[in-house]
Amino acid sequence: METTSRVGAQSAAPGARSPEGVPKARRTVDGYLRAPFPWYGLDEAFTGSRWLMQVGTSADGTVQHGSTGHGDEPAIRPEAIGAPAERERFAVVVTVAASPVRRSGDGTGVLDATTVSSAAWLAGSGLLAYTWPPQLDHSLRDDWLDQQTETAFALADDLGGPAWTTLSLPVDGVPMPFHYRESEFGWVLAGTTREGVHLGAYGRGMSAYGLGFAVVQDITSYA
Protein backbone atom coordinates (compact mmCIF):
# COMPACT_ATOMS: atom_id res chain seq x y z
CA MET A 1 0.00 0.00 0.00
CA GLU A 2 1.65 3.21 -1.10
CA THR A 3 -0.47 5.44 1.11
CA THR A 4 -0.50 3.55 4.39
CA SER A 5 2.58 2.76 6.40
CA ARG A 6 2.50 -0.09 8.89
CA VAL A 7 6.07 0.52 10.06
CA GLY A 8 5.92 0.28 13.83
CA ALA A 9 2.16 0.59 13.83
CA GLN A 10 1.22 -2.84 15.07
CA SER A 11 3.40 -2.61 18.15
CA ALA A 12 1.70 0.64 19.04
CA ALA A 13 -1.75 -0.08 17.68
CA PRO A 14 -4.54 1.74 19.49
CA GLY A 15 -5.81 -0.29 22.38
CA ALA A 16 -3.11 -2.97 22.14
CA ARG A 17 -3.56 -5.69 24.74
CA SER A 18 -2.00 -8.94 25.80
CA PRO A 19 -3.46 -12.25 24.58
CA GLU A 20 -5.13 -12.66 27.95
CA GLY A 21 -7.09 -9.46 27.47
CA VAL A 22 -5.22 -7.52 30.17
CA PRO A 23 -4.50 -3.91 29.19
CA LYS A 24 -0.86 -3.21 28.50
CA ALA A 25 0.72 -0.40 30.49
CA ARG A 26 -0.35 2.86 28.97
CA ARG A 27 2.18 5.42 27.93
CA THR A 28 2.34 8.43 30.18
CA VAL A 29 1.24 11.83 28.99
CA ASP A 30 4.91 12.60 28.25
CA GLY A 31 4.71 10.89 24.87
CA TYR A 32 1.72 13.00 23.90
CA LEU A 33 3.49 16.18 24.98
CA ARG A 34 6.40 15.38 22.61
CA ALA A 35 4.18 15.30 19.54
CA PRO A 36 4.88 18.04 16.95
CA PHE A 37 1.19 18.09 15.93
CA PRO A 38 -2.10 18.80 17.73
CA TRP A 39 -4.09 15.98 19.31
CA TYR A 40 -7.78 15.52 18.61
CA GLY A 41 -10.60 14.11 20.70
CA LEU A 42 -14.35 14.38 20.90
CA ASP A 43 -15.59 17.94 21.27
CA GLU A 44 -17.13 19.49 24.37
CA ALA A 45 -20.55 18.02 23.58
CA PHE A 46 -19.20 14.74 24.97
CA THR A 47 -19.29 14.89 28.77
CA GLY A 48 -18.18 11.35 29.68
CA SER A 49 -14.85 9.88 30.73
CA ARG A 50 -11.70 10.61 28.74
CA TRP A 51 -8.50 8.55 28.90
CA LEU A 52 -5.12 8.21 27.25
CA MET A 53 -4.09 5.17 25.26
CA GLN A 54 -0.74 4.91 23.45
CA VAL A 55 1.45 6.86 21.08
CA GLY A 56 3.31 5.37 18.11
CA THR A 57 6.86 6.52 17.38
CA SER A 58 9.36 6.17 14.56
CA ALA A 59 12.79 4.59 14.95
CA ASP A 60 14.26 7.93 16.00
CA GLY A 61 11.60 8.44 18.69
CA THR A 62 9.48 10.98 16.81
CA VAL A 63 5.82 10.69 17.73
CA GLN A 64 3.81 9.79 14.62
CA HIS A 65 0.35 8.94 15.92
CA GLY A 66 -1.64 8.24 19.05
CA SER A 67 -5.11 7.70 20.44
CA THR A 68 -7.47 9.23 22.97
CA GLY A 69 -10.35 7.26 24.48
CA HIS A 70 -13.86 8.35 25.42
CA GLY A 71 -16.58 6.60 27.39
CA ASP A 72 -16.32 3.08 28.83
CA GLU A 73 -12.90 1.49 28.68
CA PRO A 74 -13.63 -1.64 26.62
CA ALA A 75 -12.47 -5.18 27.32
CA ILE A 76 -11.55 -7.80 24.75
CA ARG A 77 -13.80 -10.40 26.38
CA PRO A 78 -16.40 -8.36 28.25
CA GLU A 79 -18.56 -11.42 28.84
CA ALA A 80 -15.77 -12.81 31.01
CA ILE A 81 -16.13 -9.96 33.48
CA GLY A 82 -19.90 -9.65 33.41
CA ALA A 83 -20.11 -6.66 31.06
CA PRO A 84 -21.82 -7.66 27.80
CA ALA A 85 -20.25 -6.05 24.73
CA GLU A 86 -23.51 -4.43 23.74
CA ARG A 87 -23.40 -2.38 26.94
CA GLU A 88 -20.01 -0.90 26.16
CA ARG A 89 -20.13 2.65 24.90
CA PHE A 90 -16.83 4.05 23.71
CA ALA A 91 -15.19 6.03 20.95
CA VAL A 92 -11.46 6.25 20.29
CA VAL A 93 -9.96 9.08 18.23
CA VAL A 94 -6.69 8.41 16.40
CA THR A 95 -4.54 11.38 15.39
CA VAL A 96 -1.94 10.74 12.67
CA ALA A 97 0.72 13.27 11.67
CA ALA A 98 0.71 14.03 7.95
CA SER A 99 4.11 13.06 6.56
CA PRO A 100 5.50 12.83 3.02
CA VAL A 101 7.54 9.89 1.77
CA ARG A 102 10.71 10.05 3.86
CA ARG A 103 13.87 8.21 4.84
CA SER A 104 13.67 5.92 7.84
CA GLY A 105 15.29 7.05 11.05
CA ASP A 106 18.27 4.77 10.57
CA GLY A 107 18.71 5.83 6.96
CA THR A 108 18.38 2.30 5.62
CA GLY A 109 14.99 2.60 3.92
CA VAL A 110 12.04 4.73 2.92
CA LEU A 111 8.84 5.18 4.89
CA ASP A 112 5.53 5.60 3.08
CA ALA A 113 3.63 8.85 3.26
CA THR A 114 0.90 8.98 5.86
CA THR A 115 -2.54 9.76 4.49
CA VAL A 116 -6.16 9.34 5.46
CA SER A 117 -5.70 5.63 4.61
CA SER A 118 -3.13 5.44 7.41
CA ALA A 119 -5.73 6.73 9.84
CA ALA A 120 -8.33 4.30 8.49
CA TRP A 121 -6.02 1.34 9.01
CA LEU A 122 -4.98 2.35 12.52
CA ALA A 123 -8.64 2.81 13.45
CA GLY A 124 -9.65 -0.50 11.91
CA SER A 125 -6.88 -2.45 13.61
CA GLY A 126 -7.58 -0.61 16.87
CA LEU A 127 -11.19 -1.79 16.86
CA LEU A 128 -10.03 -5.36 16.27
CA ALA A 129 -7.79 -5.15 19.34
CA TYR A 130 -10.97 -5.01 21.44
CA THR A 131 -12.75 -7.78 19.57
CA TRP A 132 -12.59 -11.43 20.44
CA PRO A 133 -15.43 -13.68 19.25
CA PRO A 134 -16.42 -15.75 22.29
CA GLN A 135 -16.32 -19.00 20.32
CA LEU A 136 -12.56 -18.62 19.78
CA ASP A 137 -10.04 -19.86 22.30
CA HIS A 138 -6.59 -18.39 22.88
CA SER A 139 -4.91 -20.71 20.38
CA LEU A 140 -7.15 -19.53 17.54
CA ARG A 141 -7.34 -15.83 18.33
CA ASP A 142 -3.96 -14.93 16.82
CA ASP A 143 -4.88 -16.49 13.49
CA TRP A 144 -8.25 -14.75 13.54
CA LEU A 145 -6.67 -11.42 14.41
CA ASP A 146 -4.05 -11.72 11.66
CA GLN A 147 -6.74 -12.45 9.09
CA GLN A 148 -9.00 -9.64 10.22
CA THR A 149 -6.10 -7.17 10.39
CA GLU A 150 -5.16 -7.93 6.79
CA THR A 151 -8.79 -7.33 5.83
CA ALA A 152 -8.75 -3.98 7.64
CA PHE A 153 -5.55 -3.06 5.80
CA ALA A 154 -7.10 -3.89 2.42
CA LEU A 155 -10.22 -1.88 3.25
CA ALA A 156 -8.12 1.13 4.29
CA ASP A 157 -6.39 1.00 0.90
CA ASP A 158 -9.74 1.21 -0.91
CA LEU A 159 -11.58 4.14 0.67
CA GLY A 160 -13.51 4.66 -2.54
CA GLY A 161 -14.78 1.08 -2.49
CA PRO A 162 -18.25 -0.23 -1.64
CA ALA A 163 -17.38 -0.94 2.01
CA TRP A 164 -17.24 2.80 2.74
CA THR A 165 -19.83 5.57 2.75
CA THR A 166 -19.34 9.31 3.23
CA LEU A 167 -20.26 11.04 6.46
CA SER A 168 -19.98 14.76 7.32
CA LEU A 169 -18.95 15.52 10.90
CA PRO A 170 -17.81 18.74 12.59
CA VAL A 171 -14.11 19.24 13.26
CA ASP A 172 -13.54 22.33 15.39
CA GLY A 173 -17.07 23.34 14.41
CA VAL A 174 -16.52 23.06 10.65
CA PRO A 175 -18.24 20.18 8.75
CA MET A 176 -15.66 17.88 7.20
CA PRO A 177 -16.08 14.73 5.06
CA PHE A 178 -15.20 11.35 6.54
CA HIS A 179 -15.06 7.83 5.16
CA TYR A 180 -17.26 5.57 7.27
CA ARG A 181 -17.95 1.86 7.54
CA GLU A 182 -19.71 -0.46 9.95
CA SER A 183 -19.02 -4.07 10.86
CA GLU A 184 -20.32 -6.59 13.37
CA PHE A 185 -17.61 -5.35 15.73
CA GLY A 186 -18.35 -1.63 15.63
CA TRP A 187 -17.71 1.31 13.30
CA VAL A 188 -14.64 2.96 11.78
CA LEU A 189 -14.19 6.35 10.15
CA ALA A 190 -11.32 8.41 8.78
CA GLY A 191 -10.77 11.90 7.42
CA THR A 192 -8.34 14.81 7.26
CA THR A 193 -8.45 18.07 9.20
CA ARG A 194 -7.70 21.60 8.07
CA GLU A 195 -4.73 21.55 10.46
CA GLY A 196 -2.99 19.02 8.25
CA VAL A 197 -3.38 15.92 10.39
CA HIS A 198 -5.39 12.80 9.63
CA LEU A 199 -8.10 11.55 11.96
CA GLY A 200 -9.30 8.02 12.45
CA ALA A 201 -11.94 6.91 14.91
CA TYR A 202 -13.58 3.69 16.00
CA GLY A 203 -16.19 2.77 18.54
CA ARG A 204 -19.08 0.69 19.69
CA GLY A 205 -22.32 1.55 21.45
CA MET A 206 -22.03 5.25 20.53
CA SER A 207 -23.44 6.45 17.22
CA ALA A 208 -20.78 7.91 14.94
CA TYR A 209 -23.41 10.15 13.39
CA GLY A 210 -23.65 12.29 16.51
CA LEU A 211 -19.93 12.85 17.08
CA GLY A 212 -17.88 16.00 16.72
CA PHE A 213 -14.10 16.40 16.96
CA ALA A 214 -11.91 19.18 18.29
CA VAL A 215 -8.29 19.92 19.09
CA VAL A 216 -7.48 18.85 22.65
CA GLN A 217 -6.51 22.04 24.44
CA ASP A 218 -5.01 20.26 27.45
CA ILE A 219 -3.94 16.67 26.84
CA THR A 220 -3.16 16.25 30.55
CA SER A 221 -6.91 16.33 31.18
CA TYR A 222 -7.03 12.81 29.68
CA ALA A 223 -4.38 11.41 32.02
C-alpha positions as CSV (number, residue, x, y, z in Angstrom):
1,M,0.0,0.0,0.0
2,E,1.7,3.2,-1.1
3,T,-0.5,5.4,1.1
4,T,-0.5,3.5,4.4
5,S,2.6,2.8,6.4
6,R,2.5,-0.1,8.9
7,V,6.1,0.5,10.1
8,G,5.9,0.3,13.8
9,A,2.2,0.6,13.8
10,Q,1.2,-2.8,15.1
11,S,3.4,-2.6,18.1
12,A,1.7,0.6,19.0
13,A,-1.8,-0.1,17.7
14,P,-4.5,1.7,19.5
15,G,-5.8,-0.3,22.4
16,A,-3.1,-3.0,22.1
17,R,-3.6,-5.7,24.7
18,S,-2.0,-8.9,25.8
19,P,-3.5,-12.2,24.6
20,E,-5.1,-12.7,27.9
21,G,-7.1,-9.5,27.5
22,V,-5.2,-7.5,30.2
23,P,-4.5,-3.9,29.2
24,K,-0.9,-3.2,28.5
25,A,0.7,-0.4,30.5
26,R,-0.4,2.9,29.0
27,R,2.2,5.4,27.9
28,T,2.3,8.4,30.2
29,V,1.2,11.8,29.0
30,D,4.9,12.6,28.3
31,G,4.7,10.9,24.9
32,Y,1.7,13.0,23.9
33,L,3.5,16.2,25.0
34,R,6.4,15.4,22.6
35,A,4.2,15.3,19.5
36,P,4.9,18.0,16.9
37,F,1.2,18.1,15.9
38,P,-2.1,18.8,17.7
39,W,-4.1,16.0,19.3
40,Y,-7.8,15.5,18.6
41,G,-10.6,14.1,20.7
42,L,-14.3,14.4,20.9
43,D,-15.6,17.9,21.3
44,E,-17.1,19.5,24.4
45,A,-20.6,18.0,23.6
46,F,-19.2,14.7,25.0
47,T,-19.3,14.9,28.8
48,G,-18.2,11.3,29.7
49,S,-14.9,9.9,30.7
50,R,-11.7,10.6,28.7
51,W,-8.5,8.5,28.9
52,L,-5.1,8.2,27.3
53,M,-4.1,5.2,25.3
54,Q,-0.7,4.9,23.5
55,V,1.5,6.9,21.1
56,G,3.3,5.4,18.1
57,T,6.9,6.5,17.4
58,S,9.4,6.2,14.6
59,A,12.8,4.6,15.0
60,D,14.3,7.9,16.0
61,G,11.6,8.4,18.7
62,T,9.5,11.0,16.8
63,V,5.8,10.7,17.7
64,Q,3.8,9.8,14.6
65,H,0.4,8.9,15.9
66,G,-1.6,8.2,19.1
67,S,-5.1,7.7,20.4
68,T,-7.5,9.2,23.0
69,G,-10.4,7.3,24.5
70,H,-13.9,8.4,25.4
71,G,-16.6,6.6,27.4
72,D,-16.3,3.1,28.8
73,E,-12.9,1.5,28.7
74,P,-13.6,-1.6,26.6
75,A,-12.5,-5.2,27.3
76,I,-11.6,-7.8,24.8
77,R,-13.8,-10.4,26.4
78,P,-16.4,-8.4,28.3
79,E,-18.6,-11.4,28.8
80,A,-15.8,-12.8,31.0
81,I,-16.1,-10.0,33.5
82,G,-19.9,-9.7,33.4
83,A,-20.1,-6.7,31.1
84,P,-21.8,-7.7,27.8
85,A,-20.3,-6.1,24.7
86,E,-23.5,-4.4,23.7
87,R,-23.4,-2.4,26.9
88,E,-20.0,-0.9,26.2
89,R,-20.1,2.7,24.9
90,F,-16.8,4.0,23.7
91,A,-15.2,6.0,20.9
92,V,-11.5,6.2,20.3
93,V,-10.0,9.1,18.2
94,V,-6.7,8.4,16.4
95,T,-4.5,11.4,15.4
96,V,-1.9,10.7,12.7
97,A,0.7,13.3,11.7
98,A,0.7,14.0,8.0
99,S,4.1,13.1,6.6
100,P,5.5,12.8,3.0
101,V,7.5,9.9,1.8
102,R,10.7,10.1,3.9
103,R,13.9,8.2,4.8
104,S,13.7,5.9,7.8
105,G,15.3,7.1,11.1
106,D,18.3,4.8,10.6
107,G,18.7,5.8,7.0
108,T,18.4,2.3,5.6
109,G,15.0,2.6,3.9
110,V,12.0,4.7,2.9
111,L,8.8,5.2,4.9
112,D,5.5,5.6,3.1
113,A,3.6,8.9,3.3
114,T,0.9,9.0,5.9
115,T,-2.5,9.8,4.5
116,V,-6.2,9.3,5.5
117,S,-5.7,5.6,4.6
118,S,-3.1,5.4,7.4
119,A,-5.7,6.7,9.8
120,A,-8.3,4.3,8.5
121,W,-6.0,1.3,9.0
122,L,-5.0,2.3,12.5
123,A,-8.6,2.8,13.5
124,G,-9.7,-0.5,11.9
125,S,-6.9,-2.4,13.6
126,G,-7.6,-0.6,16.9
127,L,-11.2,-1.8,16.9
128,L,-10.0,-5.4,16.3
129,A,-7.8,-5.2,19.3
130,Y,-11.0,-5.0,21.4
131,T,-12.7,-7.8,19.6
132,W,-12.6,-11.4,20.4
133,P,-15.4,-13.7,19.2
134,P,-16.4,-15.8,22.3
135,Q,-16.3,-19.0,20.3
136,L,-12.6,-18.6,19.8
137,D,-10.0,-19.9,22.3
138,H,-6.6,-18.4,22.9
139,S,-4.9,-20.7,20.4
140,L,-7.2,-19.5,17.5
141,R,-7.3,-15.8,18.3
142,D,-4.0,-14.9,16.8
143,D,-4.9,-16.5,13.5
144,W,-8.3,-14.8,13.5
145,L,-6.7,-11.4,14.4
146,D,-4.1,-11.7,11.7
147,Q,-6.7,-12.4,9.1
148,Q,-9.0,-9.6,10.2
149,T,-6.1,-7.2,10.4
150,E,-5.2,-7.9,6.8
151,T,-8.8,-7.3,5.8
152,A,-8.7,-4.0,7.6
153,F,-5.5,-3.1,5.8
154,A,-7.1,-3.9,2.4
155,L,-10.2,-1.9,3.2
156,A,-8.1,1.1,4.3
157,D,-6.4,1.0,0.9
158,D,-9.7,1.2,-0.9
159,L,-11.6,4.1,0.7
160,G,-13.5,4.7,-2.5
161,G,-14.8,1.1,-2.5
162,P,-18.3,-0.2,-1.6
163,A,-17.4,-0.9,2.0
164,W,-17.2,2.8,2.7
165,T,-19.8,5.6,2.7
166,T,-19.3,9.3,3.2
167,L,-20.3,11.0,6.5
168,S,-20.0,14.8,7.3
169,L,-19.0,15.5,10.9
170,P,-17.8,18.7,12.6
171,V,-14.1,19.2,13.3
172,D,-13.5,22.3,15.4
173,G,-17.1,23.3,14.4
174,V,-16.5,23.1,10.7
175,P,-18.2,20.2,8.7
176,M,-15.7,17.9,7.2
177,P,-16.1,14.7,5.1
178,F,-15.2,11.4,6.5
179,H,-15.1,7.8,5.2
180,Y,-17.3,5.6,7.3
181,R,-17.9,1.9,7.5
182,E,-19.7,-0.5,9.9
183,S,-19.0,-4.1,10.9
184,E,-20.3,-6.6,13.4
185,F,-17.6,-5.4,15.7
186,G,-18.4,-1.6,15.6
187,W,-17.7,1.3,13.3
188,V,-14.6,3.0,11.8
189,L,-14.2,6.4,10.2
190,A,-11.3,8.4,8.8
191,G,-10.8,11.9,7.4
192,T,-8.3,14.8,7.3
193,T,-8.5,18.1,9.2
194,R,-7.7,21.6,8.1
195,E,-4.7,21.5,10.5
196,G,-3.0,19.0,8.2
197,V,-3.4,15.9,10.4
198,H,-5.4,12.8,9.6
199,L,-8.1,11.5,12.0
200,G,-9.3,8.0,12.4
201,A,-11.9,6.9,14.9
202,Y,-13.6,3.7,16.0
203,G,-16.2,2.8,18.5
204,R,-19.1,0.7,19.7
205,G,-22.3,1.6,21.4
206,M,-22.0,5.2,20.5
207,S,-23.4,6.5,17.2
208,A,-20.8,7.9,14.9
209,Y,-23.4,10.2,13.4
210,G,-23.6,12.3,16.5
211,L,-19.9,12.8,17.1
212,G,-17.9,16.0,16.7
213,F,-14.1,16.4,17.0
214,A,-11.9,19.2,18.3
215,V,-8.3,19.9,19.1
216,V,-7.5,18.8,22.6
217,Q,-6.5,22.0,24.4
218,D,-5.0,20.3,27.5
219,I,-3.9,16.7,26.8
220,T,-3.2,16.3,30.5
221,S,-6.9,16.3,31.2
222,Y,-7.0,12.8,29.7
223,A,-4.4,11.4,32.0
